[in-house]
Amino acid sequence: MLHNMLNPEPTSTGIRSGNRVIGYSAAIRLLDNGRYDKHLADGMEILACIMEAVESNWITLNIEKELILWRWLLAAVFITEELEKNGTVDVPNDTGGVDTAVIYSSKHGAISIYPGPERFALANHIELGAIEKYGPEVGQQLALRMYQDMVIADEEFGFRLSALGREGFNLLHDSFIEHIQIEGVPEAPIMH
């Protein structure tokens, strides 16, 4: 649908591409639902349009939408950095074909990673943990702050993981790899 928008631009009513306009809430849902998982650069353009609309005071985001956007950005930045470092691998899928996955590799081993499960892991480990400990209002604010601290804007390279972001993602993935090495692959899929 919109993963191939040509030169999307923010307007006061939504994101315009040619003679089509999509509302900002719908664009956020598309990011969250994985529409841009195979087209991260296009998703970054949509994200940039949303952020420009916020800066222009055309829209105000509630905490849930801010969390969605920052979670999406973090997963996209992590996947992109791992792609640059480690490349991809073809992984058999449920339909008998193959999917292309990015490789996460460390001294503990390697696993295939995907944007959707990365977002799920962030929501599960950071947001849910903060909400359980501090309640919904404070927990969501703390999770948002942590997300913002996990990524930095680099003038030369665009968004990059901060030291905190790199440490967090490494800890998450290395502990999962160690779990697989000790316990074996779980019968039911675990999304990371």
PyMOL commands that place a pseudoatom at each C-alpha (Angstrom):
pseudoatom trace, name=CA, resn=MET, resi=1, chain=A, elem=C, hetatm=0, pos=[0.000, 0.000, 0.000]
pseudoatom trace, name=CA, resn=LEU, resi=2, chain=A, elem=C, hetatm=0, pos=[2.248, 2.806, 1.184]
pseudoatom trace, name=CA, resn=HIS, resi=3, chain=A, elem=C, hetatm=0, pos=[5.649, 1.121, 1.392]
pseudoatom trace, name=CA, resn=ASN, resi=4, chain=A, elem=C, hetatm=0, pos=[6.416, 2.571, -2.025]
pseudoatom trace, name=CA, resn=MET, resi=5, chain=A, elem=C, hetatm=0, pos=[5.242, 6.143, -1.503]
pseudoatom trace, name=CA, resn=LEU, resi=6, chain=A, elem=C, hetatm=0, pos=[7.099, 8.541, -3.745]
pseudoatom trace, name=CA, resn=ASN, resi=7, chain=A, elem=C, hetatm=0, pos=[8.525, 11.524, -1.916]
pseudoatom trace, name=CA, resn=PRO, resi=8, chain=A, elem=C, hetatm=0, pos=[6.123, 11.496, 1.030]
pseudoatom trace, name=CA, resn=GLU, resi=9, chain=A, elem=C, hetatm=0, pos=[5.633, 14.902, 2.576]
pseudoatom trace, name=CA, resn=PRO, resi=10, chain=A, elem=C, hetatm=0, pos=[3.917, 15.979, 5.771]
pseudoatom trace, name=CA, resn=THR, resi=11, chain=A, elem=C, hetatm=0, pos=[0.912, 18.277, 5.584]
pseudoatom trace, name=CA, resn=SER, resi=12, chain=A, elem=C, hetatm=0, pos=[-1.473, 19.573, 8.214]
pseudoatom trace, name=CA, resn=THR, resi=13, chain=A, elem=C, hetatm=0, pos=[-3.931, 16.783, 7.309]
pseudoatom trace, name=CA, resn=GLY, resi=14, chain=A, elem=C, hetatm=0, pos=[-1.588, 13.813, 6.877]
pseudoatom trace, name=CA, resn=ILE, resi=15, chain=A, elem=C, hetatm=0, pos=[1.244, 12.452, 4.756]
pseudoatom trace, name=CA, resn=ARG, resi=16, chain=A, elem=C, hetatm=0, pos=[0.852, 13.244, 1.062]
pseudoatom trace, name=CA, resn=SER, resi=17, chain=A, elem=C, hetatm=0, pos=[2.307, 11.223, -1.787]
pseudoatom trace, name=CA, resn=GLY, resi=18, chain=A, elem=C, hetatm=0, pos=[1.118, 12.331, -5.187]
pseudoatom trace, name=CA, resn=ASN, resi=19, chain=A, elem=C, hetatm=0, pos=[-2.646, 12.795, -4.863]
pseudoatom trace, name=CA, resn=ARG, resi=20, chain=A, elem=C, hetatm=0, pos=[-2.984, 10.419, -1.879]
pseudoatom trace, name=CA, resn=VAL, resi=21, chain=A, elem=C, hetatm=0, pos=[-3.017, 11.427, 1.785]
pseudoatom trace, name=CA, resn=ILE, resi=22, chain=A, elem=C, hetatm=0, pos=[-2.807, 9.070, 4.746]
pseudoatom trace, name=CA, resn=GLY, resi=23, chain=A, elem=C, hetatm=0, pos=[-3.601, 10.256, 8.250]
pseudoatom trace, name=CA, resn=TYR, resi=24, chain=A, elem=C, hetatm=0, pos=[-0.875, 10.310, 10.867]
pseudoatom trace, name=CA, resn=SER, resi=25, chain=A, elem=C, hetatm=0, pos=[-2.582, 7.776, 13.139]
pseudoatom trace, name=CA, resn=ALA, resi=26, chain=A, elem=C, hetatm=0, pos=[-2.896, 5.363, 10.207]
pseudoatom trace, name=CA, resn=ALA, resi=27, chain=A, elem=C, hetatm=0, pos=[0.778, 5.896, 9.326]
pseudoatom trace, name=CA, resn=ILE, resi=28, chain=A, elem=C, hetatm=0, pos=[1.782, 5.103, 12.920]
pseudoatom trace, name=CA, resn=ARG, resi=29, chain=A, elem=C, hetatm=0, pos=[-0.330, 1.929, 12.809]
pseudoatom trace, name=CA, resn=LEU, resi=30, chain=A, elem=C, hetatm=0, pos=[1.388, 0.892, 9.562]
pseudoatom trace, name=CA, resn=LEU, resi=31, chain=A, elem=C, hetatm=0, pos=[4.795, 1.284, 11.194]
pseudoatom trace, name=CA, resn=ASP, resi=32, chain=A, elem=C, hetatm=0, pos=[3.687, -0.642, 14.276]
pseudoatom trace, name=CA, resn=ASN, resi=33, chain=A, elem=C, hetatm=0, pos=[2.025, -3.421, 12.263]
pseudoatom trace, name=CA, resn=GLY, resi=34, chain=A, elem=C, hetatm=0, pos=[5.164, -4.136, 10.259]
pseudoatom trace, name=CA, resn=ARG, resi=35, chain=A, elem=C, hetatm=0, pos=[4.191, -2.636, 6.908]
pseudoatom trace, name=CA, resn=TYR, resi=36, chain=A, elem=C, hetatm=0, pos=[7.698, -1.186, 6.524]
pseudoatom trace, name=CA, resn=ASP, resi=37, chain=A, elem=C, hetatm=0, pos=[9.666, -4.066, 8.062]
pseudoatom trace, name=CA, resn=LYS, resi=38, chain=A, elem=C, hetatm=0, pos=[11.062, -5.065, 4.659]
pseudoatom trace, name=CA, resn=HIS, resi=39, chain=A, elem=C, hetatm=0, pos=[11.460, -1.436, 3.580]
pseudoatom trace, name=CA, resn=LEU, resi=40, chain=A, elem=C, hetatm=0, pos=[13.082, 0.289, 6.568]
pseudoatom trace, name=CA, resn=ALA, resi=41, chain=A, elem=C, hetatm=0, pos=[14.283, 3.279, 4.526]
pseudoatom trace, name=CA, resn=ASP, resi=42, chain=A, elem=C, hetatm=0, pos=[10.693, 3.966, 3.425]
pseudoatom trace, name=CA, resn=GLY, resi=43, chain=A, elem=C, hetatm=0, pos=[9.563, 3.603, 7.029]
pseudoatom trace, name=CA, resn=MET, resi=44, chain=A, elem=C, hetatm=0, pos=[12.189, 6.140, 8.085]
pseudoatom trace, name=CA, resn=GLU, resi=45, chain=A, elem=C, hetatm=0, pos=[10.706, 8.604, 5.575]
pseudoatom trace, name=CA, resn=ILE, resi=46, chain=A, elem=C, hetatm=0, pos=[7.248, 8.073, 7.078]
pseudoatom trace, name=CA, resn=LEU, resi=47, chain=A, elem=C, hetatm=0, pos=[8.689, 8.490, 10.575]
pseudoatom trace, name=CA, resn=ALA, resi=48, chain=A, elem=C, hetatm=0, pos=[10.398, 11.726, 9.479]
pseudoatom trace, name=CA, resn=CYS, resi=49, chain=A, elem=C, hetatm=0, pos=[7.073, 13.043, 8.139]
pseudoatom trace, name=CA, resn=ILE, resi=50, chain=A, elem=C, hetatm=0, pos=[5.358, 12.254, 11.438]
pseudoatom trace, name=CA, resn=MET, resi=51, chain=A, elem=C, hetatm=0, pos=[8.094, 13.961, 13.452]
pseudoatom trace, name=CA, resn=GLU, resi=52, chain=A, elem=C, hetatm=0, pos=[7.968, 17.016, 11.178]
pseudoatom trace, name=CA, resn=ALA, resi=53, chain=A, elem=C, hetatm=0, pos=[4.202, 17.192, 11.750]
pseudoatom trace, name=CA, resn=VAL, resi=54, chain=A, elem=C, hetatm=0, pos=[4.824, 17.130, 15.512]
pseudoatom trace, name=CA, resn=GLU, resi=55, chain=A, elem=C, hetatm=0, pos=[7.425, 19.907, 15.208]
pseudoatom trace, name=CA, resn=SER, resi=56, chain=A, elem=C, hetatm=0, pos=[4.987, 21.939, 13.087]
pseudoatom trace, name=CA, resn=ASN, resi=57, chain=A, elem=C, hetatm=0, pos=[2.291, 21.487, 15.771]
pseudoatom trace, name=CA, resn=TRP, resi=58, chain=A, elem=C, hetatm=0, pos=[-0.048, 19.796, 13.291]
pseudoatom trace, name=CA, resn=ILE, resi=59, chain=A, elem=C, hetatm=0, pos=[-0.377, 16.803, 15.596]
pseudoatom trace, name=CA, resn=THR, resi=60, chain=A, elem=C, hetatm=0, pos=[0.264, 15.970, 19.227]
pseudoatom trace, name=CA, resn=LEU, resi=61, chain=A, elem=C, hetatm=0, pos=[1.245, 12.418, 20.065]
pseudoatom trace, name=CA, resn=ASN, resi=62, chain=A, elem=C, hetatm=0, pos=[0.038, 10.647, 23.175]
pseudoatom trace, name=CA, resn=ILE, resi=63, chain=A, elem=C, hetatm=0, pos=[2.518, 8.522, 25.115]
pseudoatom trace, name=CA, resn=GLU, resi=64, chain=A, elem=C, hetatm=0, pos=[1.396, 5.280, 23.432]
pseudoatom trace, name=CA, resn=LYS, resi=65, chain=A, elem=C, hetatm=0, pos=[2.092, 6.677, 19.953]
pseudoatom trace, name=CA, resn=GLU, resi=66, chain=A, elem=C, hetatm=0, pos=[5.429, 8.109, 21.057]
pseudoatom trace, name=CA, resn=LEU, resi=67, chain=A, elem=C, hetatm=0, pos=[6.425, 4.695, 22.390]
pseudoatom trace, name=CA, resn=ILE, resi=68, chain=A, elem=C, hetatm=0, pos=[5.420, 3.067, 19.092]
pseudoatom trace, name=CA, resn=LEU, resi=69, chain=A, elem=C, hetatm=0, pos=[7.548, 5.526, 17.096]
pseudoatom trace, name=CA, resn=TRP, resi=70, chain=A, elem=C, hetatm=0, pos=[10.622, 5.298, 19.307]
pseudoatom trace, name=CA, resn=ARG, resi=71, chain=A, elem=C, hetatm=0, pos=[10.325, 1.500, 19.504]
pseudoatom trace, name=CA, resn=TRP, resi=72, chain=A, elem=C, hetatm=0, pos=[10.084, 1.359, 15.704]
pseudoatom trace, name=CA, resn=LEU, resi=73, chain=A, elem=C, hetatm=0, pos=[13.100, 3.655, 15.319]
pseudoatom trace, name=CA, resn=LEU, resi=74, chain=A, elem=C, hetatm=0, pos=[15.207, 1.631, 17.754]
pseudoatom trace, name=CA, resn=ALA, resi=75, chain=A, elem=C, hetatm=0, pos=[14.417, -1.677, 16.069]
pseudoatom trace, name=CA, resn=ALA, resi=76, chain=A, elem=C, hetatm=0, pos=[15.103, -0.197, 12.617]
pseudoatom trace, name=CA, resn=VAL, resi=77, chain=A, elem=C, hetatm=0, pos=[18.433, 1.301, 13.710]
pseudoatom trace, name=CA, resn=PHE, resi=78, chain=A, elem=C, hetatm=0, pos=[19.502, -1.955, 15.387]
pseudoatom trace, name=CA, resn=ILE, resi=79, chain=A, elem=C, hetatm=0, pos=[18.546, -4.063, 12.353]
pseudoatom trace, name=CA, resn=THR, resi=80, chain=A, elem=C, hetatm=0, pos=[20.352, -1.652, 10.014]
pseudoatom trace, name=CA, resn=GLU, resi=81, chain=A, elem=C, hetatm=0, pos=[23.533, -1.650, 12.104]
pseudoatom trace, name=CA, resn=GLU, resi=82, chain=A, elem=C, hetatm=0, pos=[23.548, -5.445, 12.312]
pseudoatom trace, name=CA, resn=LEU, resi=83, chain=A, elem=C, hetatm=0, pos=[22.945, -5.682, 8.555]
pseudoatom trace, name=CA, resn=GLU, resi=84, chain=A, elem=C, hetatm=0, pos=[25.976, -3.461, 7.927]
pseudoatom trace, name=CA, resn=LYS, resi=85, chain=A, elem=C, hetatm=0, pos=[28.145, -5.565, 10.273]
pseudoatom trace, name=CA, resn=ASN, resi=86, chain=A, elem=C, hetatm=0, pos=[26.975, -9.119, 9.640]
pseudoatom trace, name=CA, resn=GLY, resi=87, chain=A, elem=C, hetatm=0, pos=[24.868, -9.285, 6.486]
pseudoatom trace, name=CA, resn=THR, resi=88, chain=A, elem=C, hetatm=0, pos=[21.913, -11.583, 5.931]
pseudoatom trace, name=CA, resn=VAL, resi=89, chain=A, elem=C, hetatm=0, pos=[21.030, -15.269, 5.844]
pseudoatom trace, name=CA, resn=ASP, resi=90, chain=A, elem=C, hetatm=0, pos=[18.190, -17.148, 4.135]
pseudoatom trace, name=CA, resn=VAL, resi=91, chain=A, elem=C, hetatm=0, pos=[15.930, -18.828, 6.701]
pseudoatom trace, name=CA, resn=PRO, resi=92, chain=A, elem=C, hetatm=0, pos=[13.259, -21.441, 5.829]
pseudoatom trace, name=CA, resn=ASN, resi=93, chain=A, elem=C, hetatm=0, pos=[9.746, -20.144, 6.481]
pseudoatom trace, name=CA, resn=ASP, resi=94, chain=A, elem=C, hetatm=0, pos=[6.410, -21.809, 7.286]
pseudoatom trace, name=CA, resn=THR, resi=95, chain=A, elem=C, hetatm=0, pos=[5.267, -21.873, 3.654]
pseudoatom trace, name=CA, resn=GLY, resi=96, chain=A, elem=C, hetatm=0, pos=[8.204, -23.901, 2.357]
pseudoatom trace, name=CA, resn=GLY, resi=97, chain=A, elem=C, hetatm=0, pos=[10.064, -20.881, 1.016]
pseudoatom trace, name=CA, resn=VAL, resi=98, chain=A, elem=C, hetatm=0, pos=[12.801, -18.787, 2.520]
pseudoatom trace, name=CA, resn=ASP, resi=99, chain=A, elem=C, hetatm=0, pos=[12.891, -15.396, 4.195]
pseudoatom trace, name=CA, resn=THR, resi=100, chain=A, elem=C, hetatm=0, pos=[15.933, -13.184, 4.305]
pseudoatom trace, name=CA, resn=ALA, resi=101, chain=A, elem=C, hetatm=0, pos=[16.949, -12.348, 7.863]
pseudoatom trace, name=CA, resn=VAL, resi=102, chain=A, elem=C, hetatm=0, pos=[19.615, -10.079, 9.267]
pseudoatom trace, name=CA, resn=ILE, resi=103, chain=A, elem=C, hetatm=0, pos=[22.287, -11.792, 11.366]
pseudoatom trace, name=CA, resn=TYR, resi=104, chain=A, elem=C, hetatm=0, pos=[23.105, -10.809, 14.949]
pseudoatom trace, name=CA, resn=SER, resi=105, chain=A, elem=C, hetatm=0, pos=[26.533, -12.160, 15.862]
pseudoatom trace, name=CA, resn=SER, resi=106, chain=A, elem=C, hetatm=0, pos=[28.617, -11.928, 19.032]
pseudoatom trace, name=CA, resn=LYS, resi=107, chain=A, elem=C, hetatm=0, pos=[31.166, -13.994, 20.932]
pseudoatom trace, name=CA, resn=HIS, resi=108, chain=A, elem=C, hetatm=0, pos=[28.233, -16.065, 22.240]
pseudoatom trace, name=CA, resn=GLY, resi=109, chain=A, elem=C, hetatm=0, pos=[26.971, -17.105, 18.810]
pseudoatom trace, name=CA, resn=ALA, resi=110, chain=A, elem=C, hetatm=0, pos=[24.641, -15.853, 16.105]
pseudoatom trace, name=CA, resn=ILE, resi=111, chain=A, elem=C, hetatm=0, pos=[20.888, -15.687, 15.490]
pseudoatom trace, name=CA, resn=SER, resi=112, chain=A, elem=C, hetatm=0, pos=[18.614, -14.318, 12.795]
pseudoatom trace, name=CA, resn=ILE, resi=113, chain=A, elem=C, hetatm=0, pos=[16.747, -11.138, 13.704]
pseudoatom trace, name=CA, resn=TYR, resi=114, chain=A, elem=C, hetatm=0, pos=[13.686, -9.364, 12.309]
pseudoatom trace, name=CA, resn=PRO, resi=115, chain=A, elem=C, hetatm=0, pos=[12.162, -5.912, 13.016]
pseudoatom trace, name=CA, resn=GLY, resi=116, chain=A, elem=C, hetatm=0, pos=[8.793, -7.160, 14.330]
pseudoatom trace, name=CA, resn=PRO, resi=117, chain=A, elem=C, hetatm=0, pos=[10.206, -9.484, 16.988]
pseudoatom trace, name=CA, resn=GLU, resi=118, chain=A, elem=C, hetatm=0, pos=[12.714, -6.772, 17.972]
pseudoatom trace, name=CA, resn=ARG, resi=119, chain=A, elem=C, hetatm=0, pos=[9.836, -4.366, 18.636]
pseudoatom trace, name=CA, resn=PHE, resi=120, chain=A, elem=C, hetatm=0, pos=[8.020, -7.089, 20.577]
pseudoatom trace, name=CA, resn=ALA, resi=121, chain=A, elem=C, hetatm=0, pos=[11.115, -7.741, 22.698]
pseudoatom trace, name=CA, resn=LEU, resi=122, chain=A, elem=C, hetatm=0, pos=[11.523, -4.016, 23.439]
pseudoatom trace, name=CA, resn=ALA, resi=123, chain=A, elem=C, hetatm=0, pos=[7.872, -3.659, 24.448]
pseudoatom trace, name=CA, resn=ASN, resi=124, chain=A, elem=C, hetatm=0, pos=[8.029, -6.822, 26.543]
pseudoatom trace, name=CA, resn=HIS, resi=125, chain=A, elem=C, hetatm=0, pos=[11.342, -6.222, 28.306]
pseudoatom trace, name=CA, resn=ILE, resi=126, chain=A, elem=C, hetatm=0, pos=[11.463, -2.434, 28.655]
pseudoatom trace, name=CA, resn=GLU, resi=127, chain=A, elem=C, hetatm=0, pos=[7.907, -1.092, 28.576]
pseudoatom trace, name=CA, resn=LEU, resi=128, chain=A, elem=C, hetatm=0, pos=[6.212, -3.943, 30.407]
pseudoatom trace, name=CA, resn=GLY, resi=129, chain=A, elem=C, hetatm=0, pos=[8.968, -4.089, 33.018]
pseudoatom trace, name=CA, resn=ALA, resi=130, chain=A, elem=C, hetatm=0, pos=[8.742, -0.355, 33.687]
pseudoatom trace, name=CA, resn=ILE, resi=131, chain=A, elem=C, hetatm=0, pos=[4.944, -0.428, 33.841]
pseudoatom trace, name=CA, resn=GLU, resi=132, chain=A, elem=C, hetatm=0, pos=[4.927, -3.406, 36.221]
pseudoatom trace, name=CA, resn=LYS, resi=133, chain=A, elem=C, hetatm=0, pos=[7.419, -1.706, 38.525]
pseudoatom trace, name=CA, resn=TYR, resi=134, chain=A, elem=C, hetatm=0, pos=[6.224, 1.923, 38.402]
pseudoatom trace, name=CA, resn=GLY, resi=135, chain=A, elem=C, hetatm=0, pos=[2.641, 1.801, 37.119]
pseudoatom trace, name=CA, resn=PRO, resi=136, chain=A, elem=C, hetatm=0, pos=[1.338, 2.835, 33.689]
pseudoatom trace, name=CA, resn=GLU, resi=137, chain=A, elem=C, hetatm=0, pos=[1.853, 6.588, 33.865]
pseudoatom trace, name=CA, resn=VAL, resi=138, chain=A, elem=C, hetatm=0, pos=[5.392, 6.680, 35.270]
pseudoatom trace, name=CA, resn=GLY, resi=139, chain=A, elem=C, hetatm=0, pos=[6.412, 3.387, 33.645]
pseudoatom trace, name=CA, resn=GLN, resi=140, chain=A, elem=C, hetatm=0, pos=[5.549, 4.566, 30.138]
pseudoatom trace, name=CA, resn=GLN, resi=141, chain=A, elem=C, hetatm=0, pos=[7.427, 7.840, 30.662]
pseudoatom trace, name=CA, resn=LEU, resi=142, chain=A, elem=C, hetatm=0, pos=[10.492, 5.945, 31.927]
pseudoatom trace, name=CA, resn=ALA, resi=143, chain=A, elem=C, hetatm=0, pos=[10.354, 3.522, 28.980]
pseudoatom trace, name=CA, resn=LEU, resi=144, chain=A, elem=C, hetatm=0, pos=[10.108, 6.440, 26.541]
pseudoatom trace, name=CA, resn=ARG, resi=145, chain=A, elem=C, hetatm=0, pos=[13.084, 8.148, 28.165]
pseudoatom trace, name=CA, resn=MET, resi=146, chain=A, elem=C, hetatm=0, pos=[15.092, 4.926, 27.969]
pseudoatom trace, name=CA, resn=TYR, resi=147, chain=A, elem=C, hetatm=0, pos=[14.241, 4.533, 24.271]
pseudoatom trace, name=CA, resn=GLN, resi=148, chain=A, elem=C, hetatm=0, pos=[15.332, 8.115, 23.625]
pseudoatom trace, name=CA, resn=ASP, resi=149, chain=A, elem=C, hetatm=0, pos=[18.607, 7.451, 25.453]
pseudoatom trace, name=CA, resn=MET, resi=150, chain=A, elem=C, hetatm=0, pos=[19.249, 4.294, 23.414]
pseudoatom trace, name=CA, resn=VAL, resi=151, chain=A, elem=C, hetatm=0, pos=[19.638, 6.108, 20.089]
pseudoatom trace, name=CA, resn=ILE, resi=152, chain=A, elem=C, hetatm=0, pos=[21.619, 9.152, 18.983]
pseudoatom trace, name=CA, resn=ALA, resi=153, chain=A, elem=C, hetatm=0, pos=[21.416, 11.333, 15.893]
pseudoatom trace, name=CA, resn=ASP, resi=154, chain=A, elem=C, hetatm=0, pos=[24.774, 11.311, 14.132]
pseudoatom trace, name=CA, resn=GLU, resi=155, chain=A, elem=C, hetatm=0, pos=[25.304, 14.128, 11.619]
pseudoatom trace, name=CA, resn=GLU, resi=156, chain=A, elem=C, hetatm=0, pos=[27.384, 11.910, 9.343]
pseudoatom trace, name=CA, resn=PHE, resi=157, chain=A, elem=C, hetatm=0, pos=[25.566, 8.574, 9.629]
pseudoatom trace, name=CA, resn=GLY, resi=158, chain=A, elem=C, hetatm=0, pos=[22.010, 9.441, 10.713]
pseudoatom trace, name=CA, resn=PHE, resi=159, chain=A, elem=C, hetatm=0, pos=[20.590, 7.589, 13.687]
pseudoatom trace, name=CA, resn=ARG, resi=160, chain=A, elem=C, hetatm=0, pos=[22.897, 5.171, 15.535]
pseudoatom trace, name=CA, resn=LEU, resi=161, chain=A, elem=C, hetatm=0, pos=[22.556, 3.200, 18.727]
pseudoatom trace, name=CA, resn=SER, resi=162, chain=A, elem=C, hetatm=0, pos=[24.051, 4.915, 21.754]
pseudoatom trace, name=CA, resn=ALA, resi=163, chain=A, elem=C, hetatm=0, pos=[26.358, 2.971, 24.081]
pseudoatom trace, name=CA, resn=LEU, resi=164, chain=A, elem=C, hetatm=0, pos=[23.284, 2.271, 26.243]
pseudoatom trace, name=CA, resn=GLY, resi=165, chain=A, elem=C, hetatm=0, pos=[21.333, 1.079, 23.211]
pseudoatom trace, name=CA, resn=ARG, resi=166, chain=A, elem=C, hetatm=0, pos=[24.124, -1.208, 22.028]
pseudoatom trace, name=CA, resn=GLU, resi=167, chain=A, elem=C, hetatm=0, pos=[24.567, -2.625, 25.539]
pseudoatom trace, name=CA, resn=GLY, resi=168, chain=A, elem=C, hetatm=0, pos=[20.832, -3.246, 25.904]
pseudoatom trace, name=CA, resn=PHE, resi=169, chain=A, elem=C, hetatm=0, pos=[20.444, -5.012, 22.564]
pseudoatom trace, name=CA, resn=ASN, resi=170, chain=A, elem=C, hetatm=0, pos=[23.611, -7.067, 23.121]
pseudoatom trace, name=CA, resn=LEU, resi=171, chain=A, elem=C, hetatm=0, pos=[22.426, -8.138, 26.578]
pseudoatom trace, name=CA, resn=LEU, resi=172, chain=A, elem=C, hetatm=0, pos=[19.025, -9.142, 25.226]
pseudoatom trace, name=CA, resn=HIS, resi=173, chain=A, elem=C, hetatm=0, pos=[20.394, -11.156, 22.312]
pseudoatom trace, name=CA, resn=ASP, resi=174, chain=A, elem=C, hetatm=0, pos=[23.374, -12.682, 24.098]
pseudoatom trace, name=CA, resn=SER, resi=175, chain=A, elem=C, hetatm=0, pos=[21.144, -13.919, 26.926]
pseudoatom trace, name=CA, resn=PHE, resi=176, chain=A, elem=C, hetatm=0, pos=[18.799, -15.466, 24.353]
pseudoatom trace, name=CA, resn=ILE, resi=177, chain=A, elem=C, hetatm=0, pos=[21.726, -17.171, 22.569]
pseudoatom trace, name=CA, resn=GLU, resi=178, chain=A, elem=C, hetatm=0, pos=[23.052, -18.484, 25.898]
pseudoatom trace, name=CA, resn=HIS, resi=179, chain=A, elem=C, hetatm=0, pos=[19.572, -19.766, 26.767]
pseudoatom trace, name=CA, resn=ILE, resi=180, chain=A, elem=C, hetatm=0, pos=[19.427, -21.678, 23.465]
pseudoatom trace, name=CA, resn=GLN, resi=181, chain=A, elem=C, hetatm=0, pos=[22.893, -23.125, 24.044]
pseudoatom trace, name=CA, resn=ILE, resi=182, chain=A, elem=C, hetatm=0, pos=[21.986, -24.337, 27.547]
pseudoatom trace, name=CA, resn=GLU, resi=183, chain=A, elem=C, hetatm=0, pos=[18.310, -25.265, 27.170]
pseudoatom trace, name=CA, resn=GLY, resi=184, chain=A, elem=C, hetatm=0, pos=[18.114, -25.925, 23.434]
pseudoatom trace, name=CA, resn=VAL, resi=185, chain=A, elem=C, hetatm=0, pos=[15.680, -24.384, 21.008]
pseudoatom trace, name=CA, resn=PRO, resi=186, chain=A, elem=C, hetatm=0, pos=[12.275, -23.956, 22.672]
pseudoatom trace, name=CA, resn=GLU, resi=187, chain=A, elem=C, hetatm=0, pos=[9.360, -25.970, 21.243]
pseudoatom trace, name=CA, resn=ALA, resi=188, chain=A, elem=C, hetatm=0, pos=[7.187, -22.873, 21.003]
pseudoatom trace, name=CA, resn=PRO, resi=189, chain=A, elem=C, hetatm=0, pos=[8.809, -19.970, 19.180]
pseudoatom trace, name=CA, resn=ILE, resi=190, chain=A, elem=C, hetatm=0, pos=[10.245, -17.220, 21.355]
pseudoatom trace, name=CA, resn=MET, resi=191, chain=A, elem=C, hetatm=0, pos=[10.295, -13.874, 19.584]
pseudoatom trace, name=CA, resn=HIS, resi=192, chain=A, elem=C, hetatm=0, pos=[13.504, -11.834, 19.907]
for i in range(1, 192): cmd.bond("trace and resi %d" % i, "trace and resi %d" % (i + 1))
show_as sticks, trace
zoom trace
